[in-house]
């Protein structure tokens, strides 16, 4: 018997195949049973007609419980009524393991209950769809940067210093030294860019930020490119090309998953470079016109401010040239106006907030040394980073894209906790 997967059944129309699957759900009447099957690659219906199978097989189909694992055989046929497009006319069924009292039933469950059972909740159609979209974003990320000549570099997760000079770090002991879980691979990637030209990393980052918003995770994944000889404008071009690429890849390769989530794809079809740009000055002026009198020049922009700005556009929007006081020590000042830096945040549409932060990096030795001193950063700890400006320094730029926020935006889910397999939240380290 030919063995295959649900995602491959389109190759075997009118042929009999065998699939290893779980029973996601079922319904039955006197003479027919409908099994909703899943195997990790997709979901498909199996139709068990009493007249076409042995009594033993039919009784097995009627009695099999939710999330029991089975081997199922049958003929594949096209089914225009199904979003998937195919179904199986079952001829045989073998129960591998019968599940008893599966806790997540088709009824409504509270969020905390589902999070406590995240290891099982991942099996649902909705979570399956989100994970497939996440995977497509990752796949197309590698494709984009490989096609553009970038080299994948893996920066350390354990570091002796902060990338951004902040206090939101998880501290640990590295034998007899203090160490921290990385909040960004950027500083080490700058070193790699001086060796390899254009590099990118994709890995976990950690922020000890006591936030409970729908946009925040304690542990999340970032895509961080760094490019030698790239100035601020060059970096913006890479960012909008990259975001356009991953959105169009999801539209092309995750049509069924987007449909499962009820995503309005018309809002994604328009996501193509170039993206609109406004300066921080223009953002403050716009917000005042919209009645946000609480924010003044020099204040950071919060979620309501970003959302108000994003609502004026149908694409992601860059907010550029933030005040120097708001941004990290390594950002290059605007040569024409030193109180602002050559940076940009990319704000996603539909209230999903900042998905990219980036800047041109300081490449002048004396200025970088000054910035380290102004921020009270230990010169011995950052000696290696300063040396990048001592030996053949060049203009260079980079950015970081938060994967989970990007997955949330593209898939249309409300909260980032659904966009990572096992979210780490303020009060959640289980499962």
C-alpha positions in Angstrom: 0.0 0.0 0.0 1.3 3.4 -1.0 2.0 5.6 2.1 1.8 9.3 1.8 0.8 12.5 3.7 -2.3 14.7 3.5 -0.3 17.5 1.8 0.6 15.1 -1.0 -2.7 13.4 -1.7 -3.3 15.6 -4.7 -0.8 13.4 -6.5 -3.0 10.3 -5.9 -6.5 11.1 -7.1 -8.5 7.9 -7.7 -5.7 5.8 -6.1 -5.8 4.1 -2.7 -3.2 5.3 -0.2 -2.3 4.9 3.5 -1.9 7.8 5.9 -0.8 8.0 9.5 -3.0 10.6 11.2 -4.8 11.8 14.2 -8.6 12.2 14.5 -9.1 15.9 15.1 -12.9 15.6 15.2 -15.7 13.4 13.9 -19.4 13.1 13.4 -21.5 10.1 12.4 -25.0 8.9 11.6 -26.4 5.4 11.2 -24.7 4.7 7.9 -21.8 7.1 7.5 -19.0 8.6 9.6 -17.0 11.7 8.8 -13.5 11.8 10.3 -11.6 15.1 10.4 -8.0 13.9 9.9 -4.7 15.8 10.6 -1.2 14.5 10.1 0.9 17.7 10.7 1.0 18.5 7.0 -2.6 19.4 6.8 -6.3 18.6 7.5 -8.6 16.4 5.4 -11.9 14.6 5.7 -12.2 10.9 5.7 -15.6 9.5 4.7 -16.5 6.0 6.1 -19.6 4.5 4.5 -21.0 1.5 6.2 -21.9 -0.1 2.9 -18.3 0.1 1.7 -16.3 -1.3 4.6 -16.4 -4.2 7.0 -18.5 -4.0 10.2 -15.3 -4.0 12.2 -13.9 -0.9 10.3 -17.2 1.0 10.5 -17.5 0.4 14.3 -13.9 1.5 14.7 -14.7 4.7 12.8 -17.8 5.4 15.0 -16.1 4.7 18.3 -12.7 6.3 17.6 -12.1 9.2 20.0 -10.7 12.7 19.5 -7.0 12.8 19.0 -6.6 9.1 18.7 -3.8 8.1 16.4 -4.6 5.9 13.4 -3.5 4.4 10.2 -6.2 5.0 7.6 -6.4 3.7 4.1 -8.7 4.7 1.2 -9.2 6.2 -2.2 -8.5 9.9 -2.7 -11.0 12.0 -4.6 -11.5 15.6 -5.4 -14.0 17.5 -3.3 -15.0 21.0 -4.4 -16.9 21.6 -1.2 -13.8 21.4 0.9 -11.3 24.3 1.2 -8.6 21.7 1.0 -10.0 20.3 -2.3 -9.7 16.5 -1.6 -11.1 13.9 0.7 -10.6 10.2 1.4 -13.2 7.4 0.8 -12.1 5.2 3.6 -11.6 1.4 3.1 -9.6 0.6 6.2 -8.8 2.0 9.7 -6.3 0.8 12.3 -6.2 2.5 15.7 -2.6 3.0 16.9 -3.4 4.6 20.2 -6.8 5.5 21.6 -6.9 8.9 23.3 -9.1 9.2 26.4 -10.7 12.4 27.6 -8.8 14.8 25.4 -9.0 18.1 27.3 -9.5 20.5 24.5 -13.0 19.8 23.1 -14.8 21.7 20.3 -16.5 23.9 22.9 -15.1 27.3 23.9 -12.1 27.4 26.3 -10.6 30.3 28.2 -7.2 31.7 27.2 -5.4 30.6 30.3 -6.8 27.1 30.0 -5.5 27.0 26.4 -2.1 28.4 27.4 -1.8 25.7 30.1 -2.5 23.2 27.4 -0.3 24.9 24.7 1.4 21.6 24.0 -2.0 20.3 22.8 -3.5 23.6 21.6 -0.9 23.6 18.8 -2.8 20.7 17.2 -5.8 22.9 16.4 -6.5 24.2 12.8 -6.0 27.8 13.8 -2.7 27.3 15.6 -1.5 24.9 12.8 -2.2 27.7 10.3 -0.3 30.3 12.3 2.7 28.0 12.7 2.7 27.3 8.9 2.7 31.0 8.2 5.5 31.5 10.7 7.5 28.8 8.9 6.9 30.4 5.5 8.2 33.8 6.8 11.3 32.0 8.1 11.7 30.1 4.8 11.3 33.2 2.7 13.7 35.2 5.0 16.5 32.8 4.3 15.6 32.8 0.6 15.6 36.6 0.4 18.9 37.1 2.2 20.6 34.2 0.4 19.5 35.6 -3.0 20.9 39.0 -2.0 24.3 37.6 -1.1 24.1 37.8 2.7 26.0 35.4 4.9 24.2 33.8 7.9 26.1 34.4 11.1 25.2 33.2 14.6 26.0 35.7 17.3 26.4 34.5 20.9 23.3 34.1 23.2 25.4 34.6 26.3 27.1 38.0 26.3 29.1 40.1 28.7 27.3 43.3 27.9 24.1 44.8 26.7 23.5 45.6 23.1 21.5 48.7 23.9 22.8 49.7 27.3 19.5 49.1 29.0 18.6 47.3 32.2 16.0 44.9 30.8 18.5 42.0 30.8 18.4 38.5 32.2 21.6 38.1 34.3 23.3 34.8 35.0 26.7 33.6 36.2 29.3 32.6 33.6 31.5 30.7 36.0 33.0 33.6 38.0 31.8 36.4 35.7 28.5 38.1 35.2 26.8 37.3 31.9 23.5 38.1 30.2 21.1 36.5 27.8 21.3 38.4 24.6 18.7 41.1 23.8 20.2 41.6 20.3 23.0 40.1 18.2 23.7 43.4 16.6 27.1 44.3 18.1 28.6 41.0 17.2 27.0 41.2 13.8 28.7 44.5 13.1 32.0 42.7 13.7 30.9 40.0 11.3 29.9 42.6 8.7 33.4 44.0 8.8 34.6 40.6 7.8 31.9 39.3 5.5 30.3 42.5 4.1 26.6 41.6 4.4 25.4 39.3 7.1 22.2 38.4 8.9 21.3 36.4 12.0 18.1 34.6 13.0 17.8 33.6 16.6 16.2 34.1 20.1 16.5 37.3 22.0 15.4 38.0 25.6 14.0 41.1 27.2 13.3 41.2 31.0 10.5 43.7 30.4 7.5 43.4 32.7 5.0 44.1 30.0 1.6 42.4 29.5 0.6 43.9 26.2 -0.5 41.9 23.1 2.8 42.9 21.4 5.3 41.7 24.0 7.0 38.4 24.7 9.9 37.8 27.1 11.6 35.4 24.6 11.2 36.2 21.0 13.1 35.7 17.7 14.7 38.4 15.6 16.1 38.6 12.1 19.0 41.0 12.2 20.9 42.0 9.1 24.1 44.2 9.2 25.6 45.7 6.0 29.1 47.3 5.5 29.2 50.3 3.2 25.4 50.8 3.6 24.1 54.2 4.7 20.7 55.0 6.2 18.8 55.2 2.9 20.4 52.0 1.6 19.1 50.2 4.7 15.6 51.5 4.3 15.5 50.1 0.8 16.6 46.6 2.1 13.9 46.8 4.8 11.0 47.6 2.5 12.1 45.0 -0.1 12.5 42.3 2.5 9.1 42.9 4.1 7.4 43.0 0.7 9.1 39.7 -0.2 7.9 37.8 2.9 4.4 39.1 2.7 4.1 38.2 -1.0 5.6 34.7 -0.2 2.9 34.1 2.5 0.2 35.2 0.0 1.6 32.8 -2.6 2.3 29.7 -0.4 -0.1 30.0 2.5 -3.5 30.6 0.8 -5.3 27.9 2.7 -3.8 28.9 6.1 -4.8 32.6 5.6 -8.3 31.4 4.7 -8.5 29.2 7.8 -7.6 32.3 9.9 -10.2 34.5 8.1 -7.4 36.9 7.1 -8.5 39.7 4.7 -5.8 39.2 2.1 -6.7 42.3 0.1 -4.9 44.2 2.9 -1.7 42.2 2.3 -1.8 42.3 -1.5 -1.0 46.0 -1.4 2.2 45.4 0.7 4.8 46.2 -2.0 7.8 48.6 -1.9 8.2 51.5 -1.6 6.8 52.3 1.8 5.7 55.8 3.0 8.1 57.7 5.2 7.6 60.5 7.8 10.0 62.1 10.2 9.6 62.0 13.9 9.0 65.8 13.7 6.1 65.2 11.2 4.8 62.4 13.5 4.6 64.8 16.5 2.8 67.4 14.4 0.4 64.8 13.0 -0.4 63.5 16.5 -1.1 67.0 17.8 -3.5 67.5 14.9 -5.2 64.3 15.9 -5.6 65.5 19.5 -2.7 63.6 21.1 -1.6 66.6 23.2 0.0 64.2 25.7 3.1 63.6 23.5 5.7 66.3 23.0 8.9 66.5 21.0 11.4 64.3 22.8 8.9 61.8 24.1 8.8 58.3 22.9 5.9 57.1 20.8 3.5 54.7 22.5 1.2 52.1 21.0 -1.8 54.5 20.6 0.5 57.0 18.8 1.9 54.4 16.4 -1.6 53.0 15.7 -3.0 56.5 14.9 -0.1 57.1 12.5 -0.4 53.7 10.8 -4.2 54.2 10.3 -3.3 56.9 7.7 -1.6 54.4 5.5 -2.4 51.1 3.8 1.2 50.0 3.9 3.8 49.9 6.7 5.2 53.4 7.4 8.7 54.4 8.4 9.1 57.0 11.1 12.6 58.3 10.8 15.0 60.7 12.6 14.1 60.2 16.2 15.7 62.4 18.9 19.2 61.2 19.9 18.1 61.0 23.5 15.5 58.3 22.7 17.7 55.9 20.9 20.6 53.6 21.6 24.2 54.9 21.9 25.4 53.4 18.6 23.2 55.3 16.2 24.7 57.8 13.8 23.7 61.4 14.3 22.2 63.3 11.3 25.2 65.3 10.0 22.8 68.2 9.4 21.1 68.1 12.7 22.9 66.4 15.6 19.9 66.3 18.0 18.4 63.5 15.8 19.8 60.2 14.5 19.7 58.4 11.2 17.2 55.7 12.3 13.8 54.4 11.5 11.1 52.3 13.0 8.8 50.5 10.6 5.2 50.5 11.9 2.9 47.8 10.6 -0.7 48.6 9.5 -3.8 47.6 11.4 -2.5 48.3 14.9 0.3 45.8 15.1 3.0 48.4 16.0 6.7 48.5 15.3 8.0 45.4 13.5 11.5 46.8 12.6 13.9 49.1 14.3 17.1 50.1 12.5 19.7 52.7 12.0 23.0 53.7 10.5 25.7 52.9 13.0 28.3 55.3 14.3 31.6 54.6 12.4 33.8 57.4 13.9 36.1 56.2 16.7 36.1 59.4 18.7 32.3 59.8 18.6 31.7 56.2 19.5 34.1 56.5 22.5 32.2 59.7 23.5 28.8 57.9 23.3 30.1 55.0 25.5 31.3 57.5 28.1 28.1 59.5 28.0 26.1 56.3 28.6 28.4 55.2 31.5 29.3 52.0 29.6 32.4 50.1 30.7 35.2 50.8 28.3 36.9 47.4 29.0 33.6 45.5 28.2 33.1 47.4 24.9 36.8 47.6 24.0 36.3 45.0 21.1 33.3 47.0 19.8 35.2 50.2 19.8 38.1 48.6 17.9 35.8 48.0 15.0 36.1 51.8 14.5 39.8 51.7 14.9 40.8 49.2 12.2 39.3 50.1 8.8 36.0 51.6 9.9 33.3 52.1 7.2 29.7 53.5 7.2 27.4 50.6 8.0 23.8 50.1 8.8 21.5 47.4 10.1 18.1 46.6 11.5 16.1 44.0 13.5 12.7 42.5 12.6 10.7 41.0 15.4 9.4 37.7 14.0 6.4 37.2 16.3 4.9 40.7 15.7 5.4 40.2 12.0 3.6 36.8 12.1 0.8 38.4 14.1 0.4 41.2 11.5 0.5 39.0 8.4 -1.7 36.2 9.9 -4.1 38.7 11.5 -4.1 37.2 15.0 -4.7 39.5 17.9 -1.9 38.5 20.3 1.8 37.5 19.8 1.3 34.6 22.3 -0.2 32.6 19.4 2.7 33.3 17.0 5.4 31.3 18.8 5.1 27.6 19.6 5.7 28.0 23.4 5.4 31.6 24.5 7.3 33.0 27.4 5.2 35.7 29.0 5.5 37.7 32.2 3.9 35.0 34.4 4.3 32.0 32.1 7.2 29.5 31.9 5.0 26.4 31.4 4.6 24.3 29.3 
